[in-house]
Amino acid sequence: MTGLLVVTAVPAEAEAIRAGLPAPPAGAAPHAAAPAGTSPAAAGVAVMPAVVPVGVTVVPVGVGPAVAGAATARLLALAEAAGRPYRAVVSAGIAGGFVGRAAVGATVLASRSVAADLGAESPTGFIPVDQLGMPAELLGAGTAVPADPGLLAALRAALPAATVGTVLTVSTVTGTAASSAALADRHPDAVAEAMEGYGVAVAAAQAGLPFAELRTVSNPIGPRDRGAWRMREAFAALTASAVALGQAVAGPAQG
């Protein structure tokens, strides 16, 4: 087995992570995530993987849980078919932080990744999909995927100042005071929201691989105000946290 697959939504996040990893040894080859000659489009991702250092593959796969989950599953399947399966998966990138729980510029490690808007509205409020009476086999990994204990422990050891808590995955980013309050009330242990973690988590679970989610906070969750976004600080924190990914490659314990 080979190393760690790190998936981000956009290239800027991938570049921030690569900037914080040590350079690979001279002559090191990237992980063969797709057969030789396979184009990025045929591989199902927008950008082919790059590896820094050996054992860490960083790939931007797209925005939202659907494309992130599908592209991650494709990368895992191609690597397995090539005889070089990954041994763990991390969803990484920037996120919004719940006020009072994760400050702008903070690093967050997910204790679990939750599909926060997968369900149904009702006159009495939101109903999660796992409470709608559907058979468990139709819910895949369920609406909440816990981080692998060994992988999370390795990341926490490398990032002792990180905030640990639930990270929500949403298809529509929260942008009003009312929706922010409702989400915070439904998930009192949530520290951040992003758009890909749960999709990546399901792909990892279906492949039987350890999963974790790492985020850095670019903005407070609340009324949409682009002037309050601190992208530079969040990307800098992402670069600083990347060292933990290199350390985790040394061997996350299986949960």
N, C-alpha and C positions, 0 to 999 in steps of 0.2 A: 504494500500500500504506500501511497505517497502522502503529500502534505495537506495543507489547509486551503480550502476554496473560500475566498472572501469576495462577496458580491456587493456591489453598490448600485445605486440607481443611475447616476450620471458620471461622465468621465471626470469632472472636477473632483468628485469625492474619491474616485480611484487614484487620481494623481496625488491628492493630499495624503492618502495612505502610503503610496509608494515612496513619497518623499521622506517618510519617517522610518522606512525599513533600510537595513544595510544593503549595500550593493552586492549583487551575486558574485561568486568567484569567477575569475576569468575563464571563459569558455563554457560556462554553465548554460544548459539548454532549458527552455521553458517547459512546463508541464504540457504534455501532448493531450490537450482536452478534446481535440478533434482529429480525425484521420488526416494524414498528409494530403495536401491539395484541397482540403475542404474550405470553402469560402466562408466568411463571417455570416453571410445571409443563410447559407446552407446549414451552418452550425446552430442557427437559431438565436444568435446574439448580435448586437450591433458592432461590438468591438471584440477582436480576438484577445485571449488572455495574455497578460504579461506577468512575469514572475520576478519578484524582488523580495527577499532573497530566494534561493533554492528552497522549495518546500512551501512557499506561499504564492498562490495564484490569485491575482486581483482582477476582477472583471466587472465593468459597468454593464448592467443588463437591461435597464429601462425603469420607468417610473410606474409605480402601482403594484399591487399584490399579484395581479394576474400575469403580467409579463415577467415579473421577478420570479414567480414560482415556476412558470413554464420554462424560462431560460435556464434557471438553476437545475431543474430536472433534466433538461437536455444536456447540460454540461456534465452532470454526474453520470448520465447514461453513456455518453461518449467516452468519458474517462474510464469507466468500468469496461466498456467494450474493447478499449485499447489495452486493457490489462494493467492499467495504472490508476486504480480507483482512489478517490480522495478519502481521507479518514475523518474529516470534520468540515463543517460549513459555518461561516459567520456572515450575517447580514450587517453591513456597516454603512454609516453615512451621517448626515446631519438630521436634526429633528427639532420639533417644537417642545418646549419644556413647560410643565404645569407650574404656575406661579406658586412659590413657596415650597416647591418640591425639587425642582432642578433649575438652577439659574442659567442665564445665558453664558455660554462658554464652558459649561460643565460637561464632564464626560459621564455617560450613563451606560450601565450594563443591565440588560434585561434579565430579570429572574424568570420571566415568561413573556411570550409574545402573543397578544390577544387580538382577534378579529373583532374590533370594537363596534363596527357598523354592519355586521353580518347578522341579519335577523328581520324583524318586522316591527313597524310602528303600530301602536294601538292607542285607544282613548286614555288608557292608564299609563302609557309610556312605552319605552322600547322593550322588545322581547328578544333576547338572544336566540339564534337559530337552534341551539341545542335544547331550548325549552319549548319548541314548537311541535314536539311529538314525533320528530323524524327518527328513523332507526339509526343507531350509532354508526353502522357501517357506511351510511351516506354522509357522515360528517368528517371522514378522513381522520385527521389528528385531533378533532374537536375544535372548539373555538379558542382554546388557549393551549399553546405548546410551551412547556417548560424548557428552560435552558438546560443543557446537559450539565450535571453537577461538576464533573471533572473539568470540563472546558471552562465553565464559569469560574471555578476555583482558581484555575491557572490565570485567567484574565484579571480576577480580583487581586491576586497576589502581585501581578505586574502593575496594576492600577489601583493602589490602595485608597486613593482619594475619590474614586468614582462613586457616583450615586447608583445604588442597586434597587430596582423595582420593576413593576410591570411596564412594558412599553406597548402602547396601543398601535395597531395597524388600522388605518382608515383609508377609504377610497376618496373621500372628500375631506380635505383639511379643514379643521375647525377654524371659524372666522368671525364668530359673534360671541358676545358675552353670555347670551342665553345657552348656546350650544356648548360653550366651554364649561359652564357651571353644571349642565346636565351630564356631560361626559365625566367631569371630576366627581360628581356625586355617584354615578354608576360604577366608577372604578376608583375607590379611595386609595388604592395602593399604586395607581399609575403615576409615573414620573415624567413620561414623555409620549409624544405621538409621532409616527412617521407613516410611510405608505407601502413598505415592502416586507417588513420583517416576518409577518405571519405567512405570506406566500412562500418565502424562502424556507421558513420553518417546516411547512407542510412537505415541501420537496425533500428536505433532509430527512424528515420522519419516514416518508415513503421509501427512501433509500436505506433506512436503518442507520443513519449517521448522526453523530453528535452535532448539536446546533447551539449557537449563541448569537446574540444581537448586541452590537456596540454602536452607540450614537453619541454625537456631541451636539449641544444645544445652540441653535442659531437665533431663536426668538422665543418670547413667551407665548403660550397658547392663550388666545383671546381675540378681541376684535382685530380683523386683518389690518395691519399697519406696516407696510414694507419699510417705512422709515425706522422702525424699531428692530429690524433684522440686523444681525451682526455676523454676516457670512464670513468675514475675514477671521474673526475670533473663533468661529466654529470650525473652519478649515484648519486653523493653526492647532486647535485642540485635537482634531482628527489626526494630524501629522504627529503630534506628540504622543498620542495613544497607540500609534501603529507599532511601537516597540513591543507592546503586549502581544500582538499577533505573531511576531517572530518568535517570542518566547513560548507561546502556546503550541507552536509547531513541534516543540521538543517532545511532546507526547501528552495530549489531554487524556485524562482517564476516562474510560467508558462508564456511562451512567447506568 
